[in-house]
Amino acid sequence: MGKSIYFRIHIRKVTNGPIKRKVSRDALVAHESWRRREKIQSDLEEFFKGADTDELRQIFLKYASSKTPEGEEYMTYSDLIHSYLGLLHGDDSDEYTLQLFGSSVDTSRNQMISFAEFKAFESLLTLPDSMYALAFQIFDRNGNGYISCGEFEEIIQHTTLNRKIPFDFDCDFIKLHFGKDKERKVTYPEFTQMIHDFHDEHALQAFRRLDRKSTGYINAKDFEEIMVSLKSYLLTSFVKDNLVTVTVGGEKHRQVSYSYFMAFISLLNNMELVKKIYMSATRRDATKEVTKEEMLYQSQEYSQITPLELDILFHLAGLKHQGGRLTYEDLDKISPMKGRETPFTIQMSIAQEKINLEQGKERSGWLSVLESVYRFGLGSVAGATGATAVYPIDLVKTRIQNQRTGSMVGELMYKNSFDCFKKVLRHEGVLGLYRGLGPQLVGVCPEKAIKLTMNDFMRDNLMDKDGSLPLWAECVAGGTAGASQVMFTNPLEIVKIRLQVAGEIVGKTRVSAFSVIKDLGFFGLYKGSRACFLRDIPFSAIYFPAYAHLKKAFADENGYNSPGTLLMAATCAGMPAAALPTPADVIKTRLQVQARKGQTVYTGLVDCARKIYAEEGFAAFWKGAPARVLRSSPQFGVTLLTYELLQRLFYVDFGGRRPEGSAGKSPVLEEQLSRNPDHVGGYRLAKATFDGMESKFGLCLPKFKSAAS
């Protein structure tokens, strides 16, 4: 509603008459510009939804301090800028800046901000080109949809940068945009290009002004002043700290030529192209070092990059390390786009998620239930995938653990795990390696699904408001996940184990899953469950915290985990988690396997442990440990990799926690988004938009009276 009202005002003032009148070509261009922005707005709404009208009205009434004679409430400029947005500091703020900021919202320019204008401005802040749109409305002092040279000059002259480095308004740049007589008016599309180029023009004028003797050189400190004042958005902390140092050793000591000045700015503007040239030169190997000659050869295909720019690049890299070679890490230190490769929508989602955690925002119970169901489904698929991938190793592990050391003839069937694998393959064929896979898949789906879902559920509920999770909470979450799976694990394990060892006895009646279940009965399916608890709780308490920390360690600088690093983290975490509970796994296996004639019978967990130690020694508790590590480590590697990738591929936002490492970090956006609960919709980015307009376009206005004076 607000935008449509703004649009009617805009067209009426352009045409100076009813809307039905014939309008000028420029008015139609402006009209088309607004239509284009409206379409982009509708496309973006799926991600960045505007504020609810009723909620926005309540906030408006909360801050509105005045009424019209007709009783309609409105905000003053102070209500909006001081009280609501907090852009300026009350009575000490600069009055001219207050008027400029306030009039950008007050499209009718009557010193009163109505609810319609308040809502229209919120919609403007959600636009993808909000920074340009805001700057345009500030410069459009008359609110007629155009900017005159007088309006442009008046505001630029009030900026703090202009007072420090004055801009020459009689230059060709101004005449090209506003005409020789400066009577031409600029539309919104033209303004977006002009304000972008103005920043470069101001930098060039600053160079000429500081080149007092017209030699084509300025000193290093003047160069630093221009770059910090007018090009700060291009400077990383490394480049900013070395602006003076990098100029030493030029053609004139501590002097910067005009060519060097232009090349330096061009290099920073084209750092993403430089990265592409590097990747081409190294055949996409980000770990390889390249020489200047290799970069020069590769850059011949790109006219945007000159030899002087590459000289500067290697000079900057040389400040980090000696050797005359360039690495991808060097480019990251120089590139102003570092950490911004992740799509903006994902960055915004991550930033908003962390703010929700900080503010303790809750979601409905139904969403939590749906999220658990969603995770359960993905966990089932991931569990089945991981179990199938490593099942032959599991079969070998089980047979080795069940092999007993004693005086019985023929008792030692296998020398080691590899010997077991060869004999199963020779006597039972490839299918013999998959004995018991059916029940395994039937049980492993709910087993792994419960473990993964319960771990995520507990981590979400034990997480601090700032999004951090103490180590003890990680262990508790993992241990709880391990305990919760035993109701499915134990029946699955006992059936699987009896099927796996059935192939060792030649000529015996074929054993099936149904015959095992019938023989054991319901309570028999939970034989050895205490040993299962003793194994699974430590396993998960070790595994999940280790996996979470290894994910962070293997993530790139943006906090993103590739499939390769996910697999590496999941596999490495499985090694200690699988090895340490091996004694419990051996006891569980002995309890669950049906003893053959002449073999020792165990009556319980303690009895089993005592008899194994007495008959076979301490080393028997570690039987099958290598096979267990070789099985569990890759199994959980494949399972967790599948689980994480499925969450990325079929991502559904339930208002909960996004899987860590699934997208890059958003430190800049986390700082930019407002924490004020009254800043809803586009107003969450109001301060960031005003600040960005000043830093990117050089429109640094005085904020307070002390600064203005």
ABEGO torsion letter per residue (X at the ends): XAAAAAAAAAAAAAAGEBAABBBBAAAAAAAAAAAAAAAAAAAAAAABBBBBAAAAAAAAAAABABBBAAGBBBBBAAAAAAAAAGABBEAABBAAAAAAAAAAABAAGAGBBBAAAAAAAAAAAABAAAAAAAAAAAABAAGAGBBBAAAAAAAAAABAAAAABBBBAABAAAAAAAEAAGABBBBAAAAAAAAAAAAAAAAAAAAAAABAAGAGBBBAAAAAAAAAAAAAAABBAAAAAAAAAAABGBABBGBBBAAAAAAAAAAAAAAAAAAAAAAAAAGGBAABBBBAAAAAAAAAABAABBAAAAAAAAAAAAAABBGGBBBAAAAAAABAABGAABBAAAAAAAAAAAAAAAAGBBBBAAAAAAAAAAAAAAAAAAAAAAAAAAAAAAAAAAAAAABBBBABBGABABABAAAAAAAAAAAAEAAAAABGAAAAAAAAAAAAAAAAAAAAAAAAAABBAAGBBBAAAAAAAAAAAAAAAAAAAAAAAAAAAAAAAAAABBGBBBBBAAAAAAAAEAAAAABGAAAAAAAAAAAAAAAAAAAAAAAAAABBAAGBBBAAAAAAAAAAAAAAAAAAAAAAAAAAAAAABBBBBGBBBBABAAAAAAAAAAAAEAAAAABGAAAAAAAAAAAAAAAAAAAAAAAAAABBBAGBBBBBGABBBBAAAAAABBABAABBEAAAAAAAAAAAAAAAAGBBBBABAAAAX
